[in-house]
Amino acid sequence: MGAIVITGANRGIGLELARQLKARGGDIIAVCRSPSAELQALGVRVESGIDVSDASAVSELAKRLSGASIDLLINNAGILRGDKLDAPNFDSIAEQFSVNAMAPLRVTTALLPLMSKDAKVAIVTSRMGSIADNGSGGHYGYRMSKAAVNAAGMSLARDLASRGIAVGLFHPGMVATEMTGRNGIPPQDAARDLITRINALALETSGKFVHAGTGEELPW
């Protein structure tokens, strides 16, 4: 069995994914900028010092993982910043694009040569990236970046189908993490639901934008 690579694994959903997948017998490679004590206590392989928005850092990650066989890549790292129309912060919007939209594509392309036949790519996105579902406005950087990563995920699903690699776009729900001010469902529940959807992911469902908790397909 090949490795499972998880970005943003030092806390929140990423940490819980690492914990639960390890408990299921997975060979975990946890990627982060700075490892937390909780992550280090899991006893998984930790690749720290990796900023997924930095091209040289992602290239370094690929070098460190040289020789590995990756069965599953979970692009989980993400950031949320508040944006208001009356005081837009375009540097913040660009930062969210870099981490939320470009980084999953950057990491996936860098690690693609290491992916096994019939591997899977999961992208932790957000319902806030749905244009049709936007009923409250605001959060320009986050909404735009998540819509962009959804578009990237669909293209990846099309381009990787011939290699037997399925791509899933999963909204975990509102999760109680540092990013959301601890509001929402427990990270362990979100991770459990994500694992269920990832396990069910196949070429037939590749490119779908899905609510991890309910399994419903979300509107673009």
N, CA, C and O of each residue as an XYZ file, in Angstrom:
880
protein
N       0.847     -1.192      0.000
C       0.000      0.000      0.000
C       0.875      1.231      0.000
O       1.882      1.292      0.705
N       0.479      2.230     -0.807
C       1.271      3.447     -0.922
C       0.979      4.443      0.185
O       0.185      4.182      1.090
N       1.631      5.578      0.094
C       1.549      6.595      1.132
C       0.346      7.508      0.936
O      -0.205      7.634     -0.158
N      -0.037      8.138      2.040
C      -1.074      9.168      2.049
C      -0.409     10.477      2.440
O       0.146     10.590      3.533
N      -0.460     11.455      1.564
C       0.143     12.764      1.817
C      -0.965     13.746      2.171
O      -1.952     13.872      1.445
N      -0.794     14.440      3.292
C      -1.794     15.408      3.761
C      -1.105     16.747      3.977
O      -0.157     16.832      4.758
N      -1.566     17.793      3.299
C      -1.014     19.129      3.542
C      -1.806     19.817      4.649
O      -2.964     19.481      4.901
N      -1.173     20.777      5.300
C      -1.829     21.463      6.413
C      -2.182     20.518      7.535
O      -3.262     20.602      8.118
N      -1.257     19.607      7.839
C      -1.565     18.508      8.767
C      -1.233     18.803     10.216
O      -1.347     17.912     11.058
N      -0.832     20.002     10.532
C      -0.397     20.280     11.899
C      -1.539     20.593     12.858
O      -1.353     20.572     14.074
N      -2.736     20.886     12.309
C      -3.858     21.229     13.183
C      -5.173     21.027     12.434
O      -5.189     20.726     11.240
N      -6.274     21.202     13.165
C      -7.591     21.194     12.555
C      -7.922     19.908     11.812
O      -7.622     18.807     12.272
N      -8.546     20.075     10.656
C      -8.978     18.926      9.862
C      -7.784     18.077      9.450
O      -7.857     16.848      9.492
N      -6.685     18.716      9.052
C      -5.516     17.972      8.601
C      -4.961     17.061      9.665
O      -4.601     15.917      9.386
N      -4.888     17.561     10.893
C      -4.406     16.760     12.013
C      -5.329     15.566     12.260
O      -4.860     14.451     12.485
N      -6.637     15.803     12.216
C      -7.589     14.714     12.437
C      -7.558     13.691     11.309
O      -7.708     12.493     11.550
N      -7.366     14.158     10.085
C      -7.219     13.222      8.975
C      -6.005     12.326      9.188
O      -6.069     11.113      8.983
N      -4.895     12.939      9.603
C      -3.679     12.155      9.862
C      -3.920     11.146     10.976
O      -3.499      9.994     10.878
N      -4.591     11.575     12.023
C      -4.852     10.695     13.167
C      -5.732      9.506     12.770
O      -5.420      8.356     13.078
N      -6.825      9.805     12.089
C      -7.778      8.748     11.757
C      -7.266      7.815     10.665
O      -7.493      6.607     10.720
N      -6.588      8.364      9.690
C      -6.058      7.515      8.613
C      -4.920      6.635      9.122
O      -4.772      5.497      8.678
N      -4.119      7.150     10.047
C      -3.076      6.313     10.655
C      -3.716      5.167     11.434
O      -3.245      4.031     11.373
N      -4.787      5.465     12.164
C      -5.468      4.439     12.943
C      -6.035      3.340     12.053
O      -6.229      2.207     12.495
N      -6.300      3.688     10.790
C      -6.818      2.712      9.829
C      -5.697      1.982      9.093
O      -5.944      1.201      8.174
N      -4.475      2.247      9.509
C      -3.339      1.540      8.924
C      -2.645      2.260      7.797
O      -1.827      1.668      7.093
N      -2.957      3.531      7.612
C      -2.337      4.278      6.523
C      -0.900      4.675      6.814
O      -0.516      4.893      7.964
N      -0.112      4.765      5.745
C       1.269      5.254      5.822
C       1.212      6.749      5.567
O       1.130      7.185      4.419
N       1.256      7.537      6.637
C       0.958      8.966      6.562
C       2.228      9.797      6.402
O       3.226      9.593      7.092
N       2.153     10.742      5.465
C       3.179     11.771      5.333
C       2.486     13.103      5.575
O       1.724     13.583      4.736
N       2.759     13.689      6.725
C       2.097     14.921      7.145
C       2.959     16.126      6.759
O       4.101     16.255      7.201
N       2.403     16.991      5.939
C       3.131     18.154      5.426
C       2.635     19.414      6.123
O       1.428     19.621      6.250
N       3.561     20.255      6.574
C       3.168     21.482      7.262
C       4.329     22.466      7.269
O       5.461     22.121      6.931
N       4.028     23.681      7.656
C       5.091     24.668      7.844
C       5.802     24.429      9.177
O       7.028     24.332      9.236
N       5.001     24.335     10.251
C       5.566     24.088     11.586
C       4.761     22.991     12.261
O       3.546     23.129     12.404
N       5.397     21.913     12.679
C       4.649     20.810     13.298
C       4.159     21.182     14.690
O       4.869     21.841     15.449
N       2.955     20.764     15.019
C       2.425     20.961     16.362
C       2.829     19.775     17.235
O       3.232     18.726     16.734
N       2.714     19.961     18.531
C       3.011     18.865     19.457
C       2.057     17.695     19.214
O       2.441     16.531     19.328
N       0.803     18.024     18.875
C      -0.193     16.978     18.632
C       0.188     16.147     17.411
O       0.039     14.925     17.418
N       0.675     16.802     16.371
C       1.086     16.071     15.182
C       2.306     15.202     15.465
O       2.351     14.040     15.059
N       3.270     15.746     16.142
C       4.483     14.988     16.445
C       4.176     13.769     17.305
O       4.873     12.757     17.233
N       3.124     13.872     18.124
C       2.767     12.761     19.009
C       2.104     11.611     18.263
O       1.974     10.517     18.811
N       1.684     11.838     17.029
C       1.000     10.784     16.274
C       1.939      9.676     15.812
O       1.501      8.552     15.564
N       3.209      9.985     15.698
C       4.150      8.973     15.228
C       4.101      8.752     13.730
O       4.414      7.662     13.251
N       3.709      9.785     12.982
C       3.687      9.693     11.521
C       4.908     10.424     10.959
O       5.585     11.163     11.674
N       5.175     10.211      9.688
C       6.271     10.932      9.042
C       5.850     12.382      8.845
O       4.821     12.652      8.226
N       6.630     13.305      9.363
C       6.322     14.729      9.266
C       7.346     15.410      8.361
O       8.554     15.303      8.573
N       6.844     16.104      7.363
C       7.695     16.919      6.499
C       7.344     18.379      6.773
O       6.370     18.909      6.240
N       8.154     19.013      7.611
C       7.886     20.379      8.031
C       8.713     21.373      7.217
O       9.550     20.988      6.400
N       8.464     22.640      7.456
C       9.163     23.694      6.727
C       8.664     23.862      5.309
O       9.343     24.460      4.474
N       7.472     23.336      5.029
C       6.929     23.392      3.672
C       5.762     24.374      3.622
O       4.697     24.126      4.188
N       5.981     25.477      2.942
C       4.919     26.441      2.655
C       4.399     26.101      1.266
O       5.098     26.306      0.274
N       3.172     25.582      1.187
C       2.666     25.078     -0.086
C       2.435     26.172     -1.112
O       2.212     25.882     -2.287
N       2.486     27.433     -0.680
C       2.338     28.535     -1.630
C       3.671     28.968     -2.230
O       3.715     29.860     -3.077
N       4.755     28.337     -1.792
C       6.102     28.689     -2.254
C       6.616     27.616     -3.205
O       6.704     26.445     -2.838
N       6.952     28.015     -4.418
C       7.362     27.059     -5.450
C       8.595     26.265     -5.042
O       8.657     25.055     -5.261
N       9.576     26.939     -4.451
C      10.804     26.245     -4.077
C      10.547     25.252     -2.950
O      11.167     24.189     -2.911
N       9.638     25.586     -2.030
C       9.312     24.673     -0.931
C       8.608     23.427     -1.454
O       8.872     22.319     -0.987
N       7.716     23.607     -2.420
C       7.010     22.451     -2.980
C       7.981     21.574     -3.771
O       7.867     20.348     -3.748
N       8.928     22.188     -4.464
C       9.961     21.411     -5.155
C      10.808     20.632     -4.167
O      11.196     19.493     -4.428
N      11.091     21.252     -3.029
C      11.846     20.574     -1.973
C      11.057     19.392     -1.431
O      11.628     18.338     -1.148
N       9.758     19.562     -1.286
C       8.915     18.452     -0.822
C       8.997     17.274     -1.785
O       9.145     16.128     -1.360
N       8.903     17.555     -3.074
C       8.985     16.486     -4.074
C      10.322     15.752     -3.979
O      10.375     14.532     -4.135
N      11.394     16.490     -3.724
C      12.714     15.867     -3.580
C      12.755     14.974     -2.342
O      13.279     13.861     -2.388
N      12.200     15.470     -1.235
C      12.197     14.685      0.000
C      11.417     13.381     -0.163
O      11.754     12.362      0.440
N      10.375     13.430     -0.982
C       9.521     12.256     -1.151
C       9.954     11.373     -2.313
O       9.272     10.404     -2.648
N      11.066     11.698     -2.917
C      11.562     10.909     -4.049
C      11.645      9.438     -3.680
O      12.213      9.069     -2.652
N      11.072      8.607     -4.535
C      11.063      7.171     -4.273
C       9.800      6.679     -3.608
O       9.552      5.475     -3.552
N       8.990      7.610     -3.097
C       7.727      7.207     -2.465
C       6.690      6.857     -3.533
O       6.774      7.314     -4.673
N       5.730      6.051     -3.149
C       4.587      5.739     -4.005
C       3.348      6.269     -3.303
O       2.968      5.765     -2.246
N       2.717      7.281     -3.884
C       1.598      7.963     -3.246
C       0.279      7.417     -3.776
O       0.015      7.456     -4.978
N      -0.540      6.910     -2.871
C      -1.868      6.421     -3.234
C      -2.940      7.498     -3.089
O      -3.947      7.489     -3.796
N      -2.705      8.424     -2.163
C      -3.692      9.462     -1.897
C      -2.997     10.760     -1.519
O      -2.141     10.786     -0.635
N      -3.375     11.831     -2.197
C      -2.915     13.177     -1.860
C      -4.126     13.982     -1.415
O      -5.087     14.136     -2.168
N      -4.078     14.495     -0.184
C      -5.159     15.336      0.331
C      -4.646     16.761      0.435
O      -3.838     17.085      1.305
N      -5.126     17.605     -0.464
C      -4.780     19.029     -0.445
C      -5.721     19.723      0.541
O      -6.825     20.137      0.188
N      -5.258     19.835      1.770
C      -6.083     20.356      2.851
C      -5.697     21.760      3.300
O      -6.543     22.485      3.823
N      -4.454     22.159      3.111
C      -3.984     23.456      3.608
C      -4.832     24.588      3.036
O      -5.128     24.612      1.841
N      -5.214     25.516      3.895
C      -6.013     26.645      3.433
C      -6.013     27.762      4.458
O      -5.691     27.549      5.627
N      -6.377     28.957      4.010
C      -6.470     30.107      4.910
C      -7.755     30.871      4.617
O      -8.261     30.862      3.495
N      -8.268     31.526      5.642
C      -9.472     32.343      5.533
C      -9.171     33.716      6.109
O      -8.739     33.835      7.256
N      -9.399     34.745      5.315
C      -9.228     36.123      5.755
C     -10.530     36.877      5.513
O     -11.249     36.591      4.555
N     -10.825     37.824      6.368
C     -12.026     38.621      6.197
C     -11.791     39.733      5.175
O     -10.776     40.426      5.231
N     -12.723     39.901      4.250
C     -12.626     40.955      3.237
C     -13.938     41.728      3.204
O     -15.016     41.137      3.132
N     -13.839     43.046      3.257
C     -15.032     43.880      3.199
C     -14.972     44.788      1.975
O     -13.909     45.280      1.594
N     -16.127     44.994      1.377
C     -16.188     45.801      0.162
C     -15.734     47.234      0.398
O     -15.141     47.856     -0.484
N     -16.014     47.762      1.597
C     -15.654     49.156      1.854
C     -14.177     49.340      2.200
O     -13.685     50.467      2.261
N     -13.471     48.227      2.427
C     -12.031     48.319      2.734
C     -11.330     47.064      2.240
O     -10.808     46.296      3.048
N     -11.304     46.838      0.933
C     -10.700     45.606      0.409
C      -9.189     45.576      0.623
O      -8.499     46.582      0.456
N      -8.702     44.410      0.993
C      -7.268     44.210      1.161
C      -6.816     43.268      0.048
O      -6.951     42.050      0.161
N      -6.282     43.839     -1.020
C      -5.947     43.025     -2.180
C      -4.732     42.139     -1.948
O      -4.583     41.108     -2.604
N      -3.873     42.525     -1.031
C      -2.755     41.642     -0.676
C      -3.293     40.379      0.006
O      -2.801     39.277     -0.239
N      -4.298     40.550      0.855
C      -4.916     39.416      1.529
C      -5.639     38.517      0.528
O      -5.575     37.291      0.629
N      -6.319     39.122     -0.428
C      -7.000     38.345     -1.458
C      -5.996     37.529     -2.265
O      -6.233     36.357     -2.560
N      -4.881     38.150     -2.618
C      -3.845     37.445     -3.380
C      -3.242     36.310     -2.560
O      -2.942     35.244     -3.098
N      -3.066     36.535     -1.262
C      -2.528     35.483     -0.386
C      -3.463     34.286     -0.342
O      -3.012     33.142     -0.378
N      -4.770     34.545     -0.263
C      -5.739     33.453     -0.237
C      -5.750     32.692     -1.559
O      -5.886     31.468     -1.572
N      -5.607     33.411     -2.665
C      -5.494     32.731     -3.951
C      -4.276     31.829     -3.986
O      -4.341     30.700     -4.472
N      -3.163     32.332     -3.468
C      -1.921     31.567     -3.508
C      -2.032     30.265     -2.729
O      -1.590     29.215     -3.196
N      -2.626     30.338     -1.534
C      -2.719     29.157     -0.673
C      -3.889     28.260     -1.058
O      -3.740     27.040     -1.138
N      -5.042     28.854     -1.293
C      -6.266     28.065     -1.481
C      -6.450     27.541     -2.896
O      -7.012     26.462     -3.088
N      -5.983     28.290     -3.889
C      -6.230     27.902     -5.281
C      -4.982     27.391     -5.996
O      -5.006     26.323     -6.608
N      -3.903     28.147     -5.917
C      -2.697     27.758     -6.655
C      -1.944     26.616     -5.994
O      -1.416     25.739     -6.678
N      -1.891     26.622     -4.653
C      -1.098     25.600     -3.954
C      -1.582     24.172     -4.220
O      -0.746     23.300     -4.453
N      -2.888     23.890     -4.197
C      -3.302     22.516     -4.509
C      -2.869     22.066     -5.898
O      -2.489     20.911     -6.091
N      -2.927     22.978     -6.865
C      -2.470     22.640     -8.212
C      -0.957     22.465     -8.229
O      -0.435     21.556     -8.876
N      -0.259     23.338     -7.516
C       1.207     23.262     -7.467
C       1.679     21.955     -6.831
O       2.578     21.292     -7.347
N       1.063     21.594     -5.707
C       1.453     20.363     -5.005
C       1.106     19.134     -5.837
O       1.899     18.197     -5.935
N      -0.078     19.145     -6.431
C      -0.502     17.985     -7.219
C       0.422     17.751     -8.403
O       0.827     16.616     -8.653
N       0.759     18.797     -9.131
C       1.634     18.627    -10.293
C       3.045     18.221     -9.875
O       3.704     17.448    -10.571
N       3.508     18.744     -8.734
C       4.858     18.397     -8.269
C       4.952     16.940     -7.848
O       5.981     16.299     -8.058
N       3.888     16.410     -7.256
C       3.914     15.034     -6.739
C       3.340     14.021     -7.722
O       3.362     12.819     -7.459
N       2.835     14.492     -8.837
C       2.218     13.586     -9.814
C       3.140     12.449    -10.253
O       2.673     11.318    -10.388
N       4.438     12.705    -10.482
C       5.311     11.600    -10.879
C       5.433     10.496     -9.824
O       5.852      9.382    -10.136
N       5.070     10.804     -8.585
C       5.178      9.836     -7.492
C       3.870      9.086     -7.238
O       3.826      8.176     -6.411
N       2.819      9.464     -7.941
C       1.511      8.862     -7.686
C       1.392      7.510     -8.363
O       1.789      7.322     -9.513
N       0.833      6.579     -7.613
C       0.666      5.221     -8.111
C      -0.489      5.159     -9.106
O      -1.288      6.089     -9.218
N      -0.555      4.050     -9.818
C      -1.689      3.829    -10.709
C      -2.961      3.747     -9.854
O      -2.975      3.106     -8.803
N      -4.003      4.392    -10.313
C      -5.279      4.418     -9.589
C      -5.200      5.200     -8.276
O      -5.967      4.935     -7.351
N      -4.283      6.154     -8.192
C      -4.208      7.008     -7.010
C      -5.413      7.950     -6.975
O      -6.183      8.031     -7.932
N      -5.560      8.658     -5.855
C      -6.641      9.629     -5.705
C      -6.076     10.967     -5.244
O      -5.080     11.032     -4.524
N      -6.746     12.033     -5.683
C      -6.421     13.387     -5.226
C      -7.691     13.975     -4.617
O      -8.732     14.042     -5.271
N      -7.593     14.397     -3.367
C      -8.724     15.046     -2.698
C      -8.371     16.505     -2.442
O      -7.275     16.817     -1.975
N      -9.301     17.386     -2.749
C      -9.135     18.807     -2.482
C     -10.201     19.223     -1.481
O     -11.397     19.096     -1.743
N      -9.756     19.723     -0.332
C     -10.693     20.228      0.665
C     -11.043     21.654      0.272
O     -10.251     22.575      0.471
N     -12.214     21.828     -0.278
C     -12.658     23.121     -0.752
C     -13.727     23.656      0.185
O     -13.711     23.339      1.374
N     -14.651     24.455     -0.316
C     -15.685     25.024      0.537
C     -16.919     25.368     -0.270
O     -16.841     25.739     -1.441
N     -18.052     25.235      0.382
C     -19.309     25.657     -0.232
C     -19.291     27.152     -0.550
O     -20.042     27.621     -1.406
N     -18.433     27.892      0.141
C     -18.314     29.324     -0.116
C     -17.715     29.606     -1.495
O     -17.734     30.743     -1.967
N     -17.189     28.571     -2.129
C     -16.710     28.711     -3.493
C     -17.800     28.538     -4.530
O     -17.552     28.699     -5.725
N     -19.011     28.210     -4.083
C     -20.140     28.050     -4.999
C     -20.685     29.420     -5.375
O     -21.082     30.190     -4.500
N     -20.708     29.732     -6.664
C     -21.261     31.001     -7.132
C     -22.786     30.986     -6.990
O     -23.382     31.976     -6.567
N     -23.408     29.868     -7.341
C     -24.865     29.772     -7.277
C     -25.387     29.830     -5.845
O     -26.513     30.269     -5.610
N     -24.578     29.392     -4.894
C     -25.015     29.280     -3.502
C     -24.678     30.520     -2.671
O     -24.959     30.557     -1.473
N     -24.084     31.526     -3.292
C     -23.665     32.721     -2.558
C     -24.874     33.602     -2.257
O     -25.356     34.332     -3.122
N     -25.358     33.522     -1.016
C     -26.528     34.304     -0.644
C     -26.233     35.459      0.282
O     -27.142     36.196      0.665
N     -24.944     35.635      0.658
C     -24.636     36.671      1.639
C     -23.515     37.617      1.220
O     -23.267     38.615      1.898
N     -22.834     37.320      0.113
C     -21.767     38.209     -0.351
C     -20.542     38.192      0.537
O     -20.379     37.303      1.373
N     -19.679     39.180      0.352
C     -18.486     39.312      1.182
C     -17.469     38.206      0.995
O     -17.594     37.378      0.093
N     -16.452     38.199      1.862
C     -15.393     37.187      1.841
C     -14.846     36.989      0.421
O     -14.773     35.869     -0.086
N     -14.472     38.091     -0.194
C     -14.073     38.058     -1.603
C     -12.909     37.111     -1.872
O     -12.981     36.271     -2.769
N     -11.852     37.246     -1.106
C     -10.677     36.408     -1.342
C     -10.956     34.940     -1.155
O     -10.524     34.115     -1.960
N     -11.680     34.600     -0.093
C     -11.952     33.195      0.194
C     -12.900     32.610     -0.842
O     -12.648     31.532     -1.379
N     -13.992     33.320     -1.124
C     -14.942     32.808     -2.113
C     -14.283     32.659     -3.486
O     -14.438     31.627     -4.140
N     -13.554     33.675     -3.919
C     -12.927     33.637     -5.235
C     -11.880     32.531     -5.322
O     -11.789     31.838     -6.335
N     -11.091     32.365     -4.265
C     -10.037     31.346     -4.291
C     -10.611     29.946     -4.282
O     -10.060     29.047     -4.918
N     -11.712     29.746     -3.570
C     -12.321     28.418     -3.542
C     -13.047     28.104     -4.850
O     -13.070     26.953     -5.286
N     -13.641     29.127     -5.480
C     -14.221     28.915     -6.805
C     -13.125     28.541     -7.798
O     -13.318     27.696     -8.671
N     -11.968     29.190     -7.644
C     -10.839     28.916     -8.542
C     -10.298     27.505     -8.352
O      -9.978     26.831     -9.332
N     -10.191     27.053     -7.118
C      -9.670     25.699     -6.902
C     -10.675     24.661     -7.373
O     -10.287     23.566     -7.781
N     -11.964     24.989     -7.324
C     -12.957     24.082     -7.885
C     -12.743     23.921     -9.387
O     -12.841     22.818     -9.926
N     -12.449     25.036    -10.055
C     -12.183     24.975    -11.492
C     -10.931     24.158    -11.771
O     -10.892     23.376    -12.721
N      -9.904     24.340    -10.941
C      -8.672     23.569    -11.105
C      -8.930     22.085    -10.883
O      -8.405     21.241    -11.610
N      -9.737     21.772     -9.879
C     -10.046     20.378     -9.592
C     -10.776     19.695    -10.733
O     -10.518     18.530    -11.035
N     -11.691     20.422    -11.367
C     -12.398     19.855    -12.508
C     -11.444     19.577    -13.661
O     -11.531     18.528    -14.300
N     -10.535     20.506    -13.931
C      -9.554     20.288    -15.000
C      -8.626     19.126    -14.665
O      -8.282     18.331    -15.540
N      -8.223     19.029    -13.411
C      -7.388     17.896    -12.995
C      -8.125     16.577    -13.189
O      -7.536     15.589    -13.628
N      -9.413     16.564    -12.861
C     -10.199     15.339    -13.043
C     -10.205     14.913    -14.499
O     -10.086     13.726    -14.802
N     -10.343     15.870    -15.398
C     -10.349     15.562    -16.828
C      -8.960     15.092    -17.293
O      -8.838     14.097    -18.007
N      -7.927     15.820    -16.880
C      -6.579     15.544    -17.376
C      -5.974     14.267    -16.788
O      -5.132     13.633    -17.423
N      -6.398     13.890    -15.584
C      -5.808     12.721    -14.922
C      -6.604     11.443    -15.122
O      -6.171     10.371    -14.700
N      -7.755     11.545    -15.758
C      -8.595     10.358    -15.959
C      -7.867      9.269    -16.725
O      -8.006      8.086    -16.414
N      -7.087      9.665    -17.729
C      -6.376      8.667    -18.533
C      -5.313      7.930    -17.733
O      -4.876      6.849    -18.127
N      -4.895      8.504    -16.617
C      -3.907      7.850    -15.745
C      -4.576      7.015    -14.661
O      -3.900      6.366    -13.862
N      -5.909      7.034    -14.637
C      -6.640      6.286    -13.622
C      -6.724      6.995    -12.294
O      -7.060      6.372    -11.286
N      -6.425      8.300    -12.262
C      -6.424      9.070    -11.019
C      -7.720      9.846    -10.896
O      -8.050     10.658    -11.760
N      -8.459      9.595     -9.816
C      -9.714     10.294     -9.551
C      -9.460     11.509     -8.663
O      -8.584     11.488     -7.799
N     -10.235     12.565     -8.887
C     -10.085     13.813     -8.145
C     -11.421     14.177     -7.504
O     -12.446     14.235     -8.183
N     -11.406     14.420     -6.204
C     -12.620     14.791     -5.494
C     -12.515     16.176     -4.894
O     -11.474     16.557     -4.358
N     -13.607     16.931     -4.987
C     -13.698     18.270     -4.407
C     -14.702     18.201     -3.257
O     -15.897     18.009     -3.485
N     -14.220     18.355     -2.027
C     -15.057     18.078     -0.873
C     -15.209     19.292      0.054
O     -14.226     19.879      0.504
N     -16.462     19.645      0.322
C     -16.796     20.670      1.316
C     -17.010     19.961      2.648
O     -17.927     19.149      2.767
N     -16.180     20.250      3.656
C     -16.283     19.512      4.921
C     -17.393     19.991      5.842
O     -17.648     19.378      6.878
N     -18.057     21.087      5.471
C     -19.013     21.710      6.383
C     -18.311     22.790      7.186
O     -17.106     22.998      7.038
N     -19.044     23.461      8.016
C     -18.478     24.456      8.917
C     -17.814     23.715     10.072
O     -18.485     23.076     10.882
N     -16.490     23.809     10.137
C     -15.730     23.000     11.096
C     -15.128     23.899     12.170
O     -14.597     24.968     11.871
N     -15.215     23.458     13.415
C     -14.720     24.226     14.554
C     -13.199     24.134     14.638
O     -12.652     23.294     15.353
N     -12.532     25.004     13.901
C     -11.072     25.074     13.917
C     -10.653     26.505     14.242
O     -11.492     27.394     14.384
N      -9.358     26.709     14.357
C      -8.834     28.050     14.602
C      -9.250     28.995     13.477
O      -9.511     30.174     13.716
N      -9.312     28.474     12.245
C      -9.637     29.292     11.083
C     -11.058     29.849     11.149
O     -11.325     30.934     10.632
N     -11.978     29.102     11.789
C     -13.380     29.519     11.851
C     -13.773     30.072     13.222
O     -14.956     30.272     13.500
N     -12.777     30.319     14.078
C     -13.096     30.811     15.413
C     -13.745     29.763     16.289
O     -14.496     30.087     17.209
N     -13.447     28.479     15.994
C     -13.961     27.329     16.765
C     -15.478     27.178     16.641
O     -16.120     26.628     17.536
N     -16.048     27.655     15.550
C     -17.478     27.503     15.326
C     -17.728     26.385     14.319
O     -17.083     26.336     13.272
N     -18.662     25.488     14.635
C     -19.003     24.437     13.689
C     -18.885     23.043     14.285
O     -18.834     22.873     15.503
N     -18.842     22.055     13.409
C     -18.765     20.657     13.846
C     -17.339     20.328     14.291
O     -16.394     20.980     13.846
N     -17.167     19.334     15.154
C     -15.818     18.959     15.607
C     -14.954     18.479     14.434
O     -15.460     17.816     13.528
N     -13.663     18.807     14.443
C     -12.767     18.362     13.369
C     -12.767     16.852     13.177
O     -12.629     16.370     12.052
N     -12.922     16.097     14.269
C     -12.912     14.640     14.131
C     -14.103     14.146     13.316
O     -13.992     13.158     12.589
N     -15.245     14.830     13.434
C     -16.419     14.456     12.640
C     -16.207     14.818     11.172
O     -16.549     14.046     10.276
N     -15.642     15.995     10.941
C     -15.370     16.421      9.565
C     -14.386     15.473      8.892
O     -14.568     15.105      7.731
N     -13.344     15.077      9.620
C     -12.346     14.161      9.065
C     -12.962     12.807      8.747
O     -12.669     12.215      7.708
N     -13.814     12.320      9.639
C     -14.484     11.037      9.400
C     -15.326     11.086      8.129
O     -15.293     10.160      7.318
N     -16.080     12.171      7.960
C     -16.920     12.306      6.766
C     -16.076     12.407      5.500
O     -16.412     11.818      4.473
N     -14.984     13.153      5.580
C     -14.099     13.282      4.419
C     -13.520     11.928      4.024
O     -13.453     11.600      2.840
N     -13.105     11.149      5.007
C     -12.536      9.825      4.716
C     -13.580      8.937      4.041
O     -13.260      8.179      3.126
N     -14.816      9.034      4.493
C     -15.894      8.254      3.872
C     -16.036      8.616      2.395
O     -16.142      7.730      1.547
N     -16.039      9.901      2.086
C     -16.183     10.339      0.691
C     -14.950      9.992     -0.140
O     -15.071      9.620     -1.307
N     -13.786     10.111      0.449
C     -12.559      9.772     -0.275
C     -12.533      8.279     -0.599
O     -12.145      7.882     -1.697
N     -12.947      7.462      0.356
C     -12.974      6.022      0.114
C     -13.916      5.666     -1.028
O     -13.667      4.724     -1.780
N     -14.997      6.425     -1.151
C     -15.983      6.146     -2.197
C     -15.621      6.780     -3.542
O     -16.240      6.478     -4.562
N     -14.623      7.654     -3.537
C     -14.234      8.351     -4.768
C     -13.736      7.365     -5.821
O     -12.927      6.484     -5.530
N     -14.225      7.523     -7.031
C     -13.823      6.676     -8.153
C     -13.822      7.512     -9.420
O     -14.290      8.650     -9.421
N     -13.297      6.945    -10.500
C     -13.257      7.685    -11.759
C     -14.652      8.123    -12.198
O     -14.811      9.166    -12.833
N     -15.653      7.327    -11.858
C     -17.026      7.649    -12.245
C     -17.541      8.910    -11.549
O     -18.436      9.581    -12.061
N     -16.981      9.230    -10.393
C     -17.427     10.410     -9.643
C     -16.358     11.490     -9.598
O     -16.499     12.474     -8.871
N     -15.297     11.316    -10.365
C     -14.200     12.279    -10.384
C     -14.688     13.639    -10.881
O     -15.459     13.724    -11.837
N     -14.224     14.700    -10.215
C     -14.600     16.047    -10.619
C     -15.878     16.563     -9.999
O     -16.319     17.663    -10.329
N     -16.490     15.792     -9.102
C     -17.723     16.218     -8.448
C     -17.401     17.118     -7.250
O     -16.399     16.927     -6.562
N     -18.272     18.100     -7.021
C     -18.180     19.026     -5.893
C     -19.212     18.548     -4.871
O     -20.416     18.701     -5.076
N     -18.730     17.968     -3.768
C     -19.601     17.198     -2.881
C     -19.523     17.695     -1.431
O     -18.453     18.053     -0.941
N     -20.667     17.708     -0.768
C     -20.729     17.980      0.672
C     -20.324     16.697      1.391
O     -21.001     15.675      1.276
N     -19.224     16.750      2.130
C     -18.710     15.532      2.763
C     -19.670     14.960      3.792
O     -19.735     13.743      3.968
N     -20.413     15.818      4.471
C     -21.295     15.333      5.511
C     -22.535     14.637      4.996
O     -22.970     13.632      5.559
N     -23.108     15.168      3.924
C     -24.372     14.633      3.415
C     -24.221     13.816      2.144
O     -25.090     13.009      1.816
N     -23.128     14.019      1.432
C     -22.927     13.323      0.172
C     -23.602     13.997     -1.000
O     -23.483     13.522     -2.130
N     -24.313     15.098     -0.766
C     -25.011     15.784     -1.850
C     -24.018     16.511     -2.761
O     -22.997     17.028     -2.308
N     -24.346     16.534     -4.053
C     -23.530     17.272     -5.001
C     -23.917     18.740     -4.928
O     -25.100     19.077     -4.985
N     -22.939     19.604     -4.804
C     -23.187     21.036     -4.614
C     -23.155     21.771     -5.958
O     -22.487     21.331     -6.893
N     -23.872     22.880     -6.050
C     -23.870     23.664     -7.291
C     -22.581     24.455     -7.441
O     -21.978     24.892     -6.461
N     -22.177     24.628     -8.687
C     -20.985     25.430     -8.945
C     -21.274     26.915     -8.702
O     -20.387     27.752     -8.868
